[in-house]
Amino acid sequence: MSATAVTTNRSLLEAYADAKAAHDVDLALSFCHDDFAYETAGVAGSRVEGREAVRAFYTQLFEVLPDYFGDFDGMVVDGDTGVAWGRFGGTSSITGNRIELPVTFVCTFRDGQLLSDTGYFDSRTFYELLGAPHPADAEAADFVNRFQAAWTSRDFDAFAALIHDDVDALFPGMPEPMPKPGVLDWLRASLTTFPDVELTVQRWARTGDSVLIEWESTAAVPGSDERLTWGGADRFTLRDGRADVERVYFDTAPVSAALERS
């Protein structure tokens, strides 16, 4: 159905849904207002505004779900508000996982066109099955990846790039929290003592603006044939993708004992 053939808000909503089911982005957008916006409810930063931004959003959606479908059990339109409910999903091109989730879409209309579309569904499960980081975790996931990369390469500049200049950091052995120069001195001493140290992220979790990283380290003990393994965790508070608070937790006793033996 073309945009000119739509006569009611209900037929408009049906035509828009059919166009999405057919993966016809141009047709779907022909039913939308210039100020149209799509948003996933409950996901901060998910709002996509304007036709061109929405075009990019739907184009990407149909690339990661090439067999995207929307099957609706019901639809109600009252004035300038419409609600459709059912299931949506497809097969993730990233993982091959089949996705099928209950969904409700709440839409508004203006001047005979769609003004907004808000999707209500379990976004956490959706992104897990899709194989992509949840938007709420994107900053944290990027930080963890950079943290791991810095340790893998033992790149001092990469370590420095993880923290703000005014960071408040406390590591085992520090008498009090230190700003950035103290953190870098501590890392420099650690890498001098254990130049071949290997740190591997075991798991991590985010809550709010804080990230907890659990890790395991191994290193040759200087002056001996012993190789030491110890675990710990770093807790970071992030601001603009870098840490302004860091707390490091691990038992220093095995490390100290190994150094004393050597």
TORLOPA-681662 format. One record per residue (C-alpha): residue number from 1; x negated, y negated, z negated. Coordinates in steps of 0.05 Angstrom, whole numbers. Layout:
<atoms>
<atom i="NUM" east="X" north="Y" up="Z"/>
...
</atoms>
This chain:
<atoms>
<atom i="1" east="0" north="0" up="0"/>
<atom i="2" east="-27" north="-69" up="18"/>
<atom i="3" east="-26" north="-128" up="-29"/>
<atom i="4" east="26" north="-163" up="14"/>
<atom i="5" east="74" north="-104" up="7"/>
<atom i="6" east="74" north="-106" up="-69"/>
<atom i="7" east="137" north="-139" up="-96"/>
<atom i="8" east="139" north="-123" up="-171"/>
<atom i="9" east="88" north="-118" up="-226"/>
<atom i="10" east="104" north="-44" up="-233"/>
<atom i="11" east="90" north="-30" up="-159"/>
<atom i="12" east="28" north="-73" up="-165"/>
<atom i="13" east="2" north="-30" up="-223"/>
<atom i="14" east="19" north="34" up="-186"/>
<atom i="15" east="-17" north="10" up="-123"/>
<atom i="16" east="-78" north="-11" up="-164"/>
<atom i="17" east="-80" north="57" up="-198"/>
<atom i="18" east="-73" north="93" up="-131"/>
<atom i="19" east="-130" north="51" up="-101"/>
<atom i="20" east="-176" north="70" up="-159"/>
<atom i="21" east="-157" north="143" up="-151"/>
<atom i="22" east="-176" north="138" up="-77"/>
<atom i="23" east="-242" north="104" up="-96"/>
<atom i="24" east="-223" north="45" up="-52"/>
<atom i="25" east="-255" north="-13" up="-88"/>
<atom i="26" east="-236" north="-66" up="-37"/>
<atom i="27" east="-163" north="-46" up="-39"/>
<atom i="28" east="-162" north="-44" up="-115"/>
<atom i="29" east="-192" north="-113" up="-118"/>
<atom i="30" east="-141" north="-140" up="-68"/>
<atom i="31" east="-89" north="-132" up="-123"/>
<atom i="32" east="-131" north="-171" up="-173"/>
<atom i="33" east="-133" north="-245" up="-192"/>
<atom i="34" east="-197" north="-284" up="-181"/>
<atom i="35" east="-205" north="-286" up="-257"/>
<atom i="36" east="-193" north="-211" up="-265"/>
<atom i="37" east="-231" north="-176" up="-321"/>
<atom i="38" east="-240" north="-104" up="-341"/>
<atom i="39" east="-259" north="-83" up="-412"/>
<atom i="40" east="-268" north="-18" up="-451"/>
<atom i="41" east="-234" north="-30" up="-518"/>
<atom i="42" east="-281" north="-26" up="-578"/>
<atom i="43" east="-345" north="-30" up="-538"/>
<atom i="44" east="-381" north="-96" up="-550"/>
<atom i="45" east="-408" north="-128" up="-486"/>
<atom i="46" east="-366" north="-84" up="-440"/>
<atom i="47" east="-323" north="-140" up="-412"/>
<atom i="48" east="-334" north="-149" up="-337"/>
<atom i="49" east="-306" north="-214" up="-309"/>
<atom i="50" east="-294" north="-237" up="-238"/>
<atom i="51" east="-281" north="-197" up="-175"/>
<atom i="52" east="-354" north="-188" up="-154"/>
<atom i="53" east="-375" north="-164" up="-223"/>
<atom i="54" east="-316" north="-116" up="-225"/>
<atom i="55" east="-334" north="-93" up="-154"/>
<atom i="56" east="-403" north="-74" up="-179"/>
<atom i="57" east="-373" north="-40" up="-240"/>
<atom i="58" east="-325" north="4" up="-200"/>
<atom i="59" east="-377" north="19" up="-147"/>
<atom i="60" east="-424" north="45" up="-201"/>
<atom i="61" east="-367" north="83" up="-235"/>
<atom i="62" east="-351" north="121" up="-171"/>
<atom i="63" east="-425" north="136" up="-160"/>
<atom i="64" east="-433" north="169" up="-229"/>
<atom i="65" east="-364" north="202" up="-223"/>
<atom i="66" east="-359" north="217" up="-149"/>
<atom i="67" east="-294" north="257" up="-160"/>
<atom i="68" east="-264" north="206" up="-207"/>
<atom i="69" east="-190" north="218" up="-220"/>
<atom i="70" east="-134" north="184" up="-260"/>
<atom i="71" east="-72" north="225" up="-275"/>
<atom i="72" east="-18" north="185" up="-310"/>
<atom i="73" east="39" north="214" up="-350"/>
<atom i="74" east="77" north="150" up="-357"/>
<atom i="75" east="79" north="75" up="-343"/>
<atom i="76" east="118" north="18" up="-374"/>
<atom i="77" east="119" north="-54" up="-349"/>
<atom i="78" east="151" north="-110" up="-388"/>
<atom i="79" east="144" north="-180" up="-361"/>
<atom i="80" east="70" north="-195" up="-350"/>
<atom i="81" east="45" north="-134" up="-389"/>
<atom i="82" east="39" north="-63" up="-364"/>
<atom i="83" east="16" north="1" up="-399"/>
<atom i="84" east="-3" north="67" up="-365"/>
<atom i="85" east="-24" north="129" up="-402"/>
<atom i="86" east="-51" north="198" up="-383"/>
<atom i="87" east="-120" north="227" up="-370"/>
<atom i="88" east="-180" north="207" up="-330"/>
<atom i="89" east="-249" north="234" up="-314"/>
<atom i="90" east="-291" north="270" up="-262"/>
<atom i="91" east="-358" north="305" up="-256"/>
<atom i="92" east="-420" north="268" up="-280"/>
<atom i="93" east="-472" north="261" up="-225"/>
<atom i="94" east="-523" north="254" up="-281"/>
<atom i="95" east="-511" north="318" up="-320"/>
<atom i="96" east="-460" north="357" up="-279"/>
<atom i="97" east="-414" north="356" up="-339"/>
<atom i="98" east="-339" north="357" up="-328"/>
<atom i="99" east="-305" north="297" up="-362"/>
<atom i="100" east="-231" north="294" up="-378"/>
<atom i="101" east="-206" north="248" up="-432"/>
<atom i="102" east="-139" north="219" up="-455"/>
<atom i="103" east="-134" north="145" up="-437"/>
<atom i="104" east="-87" north="86" up="-441"/>
<atom i="105" east="-95" north="25" up="-397"/>
<atom i="106" east="-63" north="-41" up="-418"/>
<atom i="107" east="-58" north="-91" up="-361"/>
<atom i="108" east="-34" north="-163" up="-355"/>
<atom i="109" east="-9" north="-200" up="-294"/>
<atom i="110" east="-11" north="-272" up="-269"/>
<atom i="111" east="19" north="-301" up="-206"/>
<atom i="112" east="36" north="-233" up="-177"/>
<atom i="113" east="-35" north="-205" up="-187"/>
<atom i="114" east="-71" north="-164" up="-240"/>
<atom i="115" east="-107" north="-209" up="-290"/>
<atom i="116" east="-137" north="-158" up="-337"/>
<atom i="117" east="-146" north="-84" up="-349"/>
<atom i="118" east="-167" north="-56" up="-417"/>
<atom i="119" east="-182" north="18" up="-425"/>
<atom i="120" east="-171" north="53" up="-491"/>
<atom i="121" east="-207" north="120" up="-495"/>
<atom i="122" east="-261" north="157" up="-535"/>
<atom i="123" east="-321" north="120" up="-506"/>
<atom i="124" east="-371" north="158" up="-549"/>
<atom i="125" east="-351" north="225" up="-520"/>
<atom i="126" east="-347" north="195" up="-450"/>
<atom i="127" east="-418" north="170" up="-450"/>
<atom i="128" east="-445" north="234" up="-483"/>
<atom i="129" east="-413" north="277" up="-428"/>
<atom i="130" east="-434" north="227" up="-375"/>
<atom i="131" east="-506" north="233" up="-398"/>
<atom i="132" east="-517" north="158" up="-406"/>
<atom i="133" east="-532" north="117" up="-469"/>
<atom i="134" east="-470" north="88" up="-501"/>
<atom i="135" east="-471" north="12" up="-491"/>
<atom i="136" east="-472" north="3" up="-566"/>
<atom i="137" east="-536" north="44" up="-568"/>
<atom i="138" east="-570" north="15" up="-506"/>
<atom i="139" east="-615" north="-35" up="-543"/>
<atom i="140" east="-633" north="17" up="-596"/>
<atom i="141" east="-647" north="71" up="-544"/>
<atom i="142" east="-693" north="23" up="-506"/>
<atom i="143" east="-729" north="5" up="-570"/>
<atom i="144" east="-739" north="78" up="-589"/>
<atom i="145" east="-766" north="93" up="-519"/>
<atom i="146" east="-815" north="35" up="-524"/>
<atom i="147" east="-835" north="58" up="-595"/>
<atom i="148" east="-850" north="128" up="-568"/>
<atom i="149" east="-887" north="101" up="-508"/>
<atom i="150" east="-931" north="57" up="-552"/>
<atom i="151" east="-952" north="117" up="-594"/>
<atom i="152" east="-961" north="162" up="-534"/>
<atom i="153" east="-1009" north="113" up="-501"/>
<atom i="154" east="-1035" north="86" up="-568"/>
<atom i="155" east="-1029" north="18" up="-534"/>
<atom i="156" east="-1042" north="-37" up="-585"/>
<atom i="157" east="-1008" north="-90" up="-542"/>
<atom i="158" east="-946" north="-45" up="-537"/>
<atom i="159" east="-944" north="-39" up="-612"/>
<atom i="160" east="-948" north="-115" up="-619"/>
<atom i="161" east="-891" north="-124" up="-569"/>
<atom i="162" east="-844" north="-83" up="-613"/>
<atom i="163" east="-843" north="-133" up="-670"/>
<atom i="164" east="-828" north="-207" up="-679"/>
<atom i="165" east="-882" north="-255" up="-702"/>
<atom i="166" east="-844" north="-266" up="-767"/>
<atom i="167" east="-832" north="-192" up="-780"/>
<atom i="168" east="-824" north="-169" up="-852"/>
<atom i="169" east="-859" north="-101" up="-854"/>
<atom i="170" east="-878" north="-53" up="-910"/>
<atom i="171" east="-919" north="9" up="-897"/>
<atom i="172" east="-944" north="61" up="-948"/>
<atom i="173" east="-1008" north="33" up="-979"/>
<atom i="174" east="-989" north="-40" up="-969"/>
<atom i="175" east="-986" north="-78" up="-1034"/>
<atom i="176" east="-929" north="-121" up="-1009"/>
<atom i="177" east="-890" north="-135" up="-945"/>
<atom i="178" east="-934" north="-163" up="-890"/>
<atom i="179" east="-922" north="-208" up="-829"/>
<atom i="180" east="-946" north="-188" up="-760"/>
<atom i="181" east="-1022" north="-196" up="-771"/>
<atom i="182" east="-1019" north="-149" up="-831"/>
<atom i="183" east="-979" north="-98" up="-791"/>
<atom i="184" east="-1030" north="-100" up="-734"/>
<atom i="185" east="-1088" north="-94" up="-782"/>
<atom i="186" east="-1055" north="-32" up="-813"/>
<atom i="187" east="-1045" north="0" up="-745"/>
<atom i="188" east="-1115" north="-17" up="-723"/>
<atom i="189" east="-1144" north="17" up="-785"/>
<atom i="190" east="-1099" north="78" up="-775"/>
<atom i="191" east="-1120" north="86" up="-702"/>
<atom i="192" east="-1193" north="77" up="-721"/>
<atom i="193" east="-1186" north="133" up="-774"/>
<atom i="194" east="-1145" north="179" up="-729"/>
<atom i="195" east="-1162" north="159" up="-657"/>
<atom i="196" east="-1127" north="219" up="-627"/>
<atom i="197" east="-1063" north="215" up="-668"/>
<atom i="198" east="-1001" north="240" up="-633"/>
<atom i="199" east="-933" north="216" up="-657"/>
<atom i="200" east="-869" north="248" up="-631"/>
<atom i="201" east="-799" north="221" up="-644"/>
<atom i="202" east="-757" north="278" up="-672"/>
<atom i="203" east="-690" north="243" up="-675"/>
<atom i="204" east="-661" north="174" up="-686"/>
<atom i="205" east="-597" north="139" up="-706"/>
<atom i="206" east="-568" north="69" up="-702"/>
<atom i="207" east="-520" north="32" up="-747"/>
<atom i="208" east="-505" north="-41" up="-734"/>
<atom i="209" east="-571" north="-75" up="-717"/>
<atom i="210" east="-613" north="-23" up="-753"/>
<atom i="211" east="-649" north="37" up="-724"/>
<atom i="212" east="-677" north="96" up="-763"/>
<atom i="213" east="-730" north="137" up="-727"/>
<atom i="214" east="-754" north="204" up="-754"/>
<atom i="215" east="-822" north="226" up="-727"/>
<atom i="216" east="-877" north="277" up="-734"/>
<atom i="217" east="-951" north="262" up="-727"/>
<atom i="218" east="-1012" north="305" up="-715"/>
<atom i="219" east="-1085" north="285" up="-715"/>
<atom i="220" east="-1154" north="314" up="-722"/>
<atom i="221" east="-1184" north="301" up="-791"/>
<atom i="222" east="-1249" north="263" up="-782"/>
<atom i="223" east="-1312" north="303" up="-796"/>
<atom i="224" east="-1277" north="371" up="-798"/>
<atom i="225" east="-1243" north="423" up="-754"/>
<atom i="226" east="-1177" north="412" up="-790"/>
<atom i="227" east="-1116" north="385" up="-754"/>
<atom i="228" east="-1065" north="351" up="-799"/>
<atom i="229" east="-990" north="348" up="-788"/>
<atom i="230" east="-944" north="302" up="-828"/>
<atom i="231" east="-875" north="272" up="-819"/>
<atom i="232" east="-841" north="207" up="-836"/>
<atom i="233" east="-790" north="155" up="-815"/>
<atom i="234" east="-788" north="83" up="-794"/>
<atom i="235" east="-729" north="38" up="-807"/>
<atom i="236" east="-724" north="-24" up="-763"/>
<atom i="237" east="-675" north="-82" up="-761"/>
<atom i="238" east="-672" north="-108" up="-690"/>
<atom i="239" east="-664" north="-178" up="-663"/>
<atom i="240" east="-664" north="-189" up="-588"/>
<atom i="241" east="-696" north="-121" up="-576"/>
<atom i="242" east="-753" north="-129" up="-625"/>
<atom i="243" east="-760" north="-114" up="-699"/>
<atom i="244" east="-756" north="-169" up="-751"/>
<atom i="245" east="-756" north="-119" up="-809"/>
<atom i="246" east="-794" north="-53" up="-813"/>
<atom i="247" east="-800" north="-3" up="-869"/>
<atom i="248" east="-843" north="59" up="-860"/>
<atom i="249" east="-834" north="121" up="-904"/>
<atom i="250" east="-880" north="181" up="-909"/>
<atom i="251" east="-919" north="219" up="-962"/>
<atom i="252" east="-991" north="195" up="-962"/>
<atom i="253" east="-1016" north="251" up="-1008"/>
<atom i="254" east="-1030" north="303" up="-952"/>
<atom i="255" east="-1066" north="250" up="-911"/>
<atom i="256" east="-1108" north="227" up="-970"/>
<atom i="257" east="-1125" north="298" up="-991"/>
<atom i="258" east="-1147" north="316" up="-920"/>
<atom i="259" east="-1192" north="255" up="-917"/>
<atom i="260" east="-1222" north="272" up="-985"/>
<atom i="261" east="-1237" north="343" up="-962"/>
<atom i="262" east="-1273" north="318" up="-901"/>
</atoms>
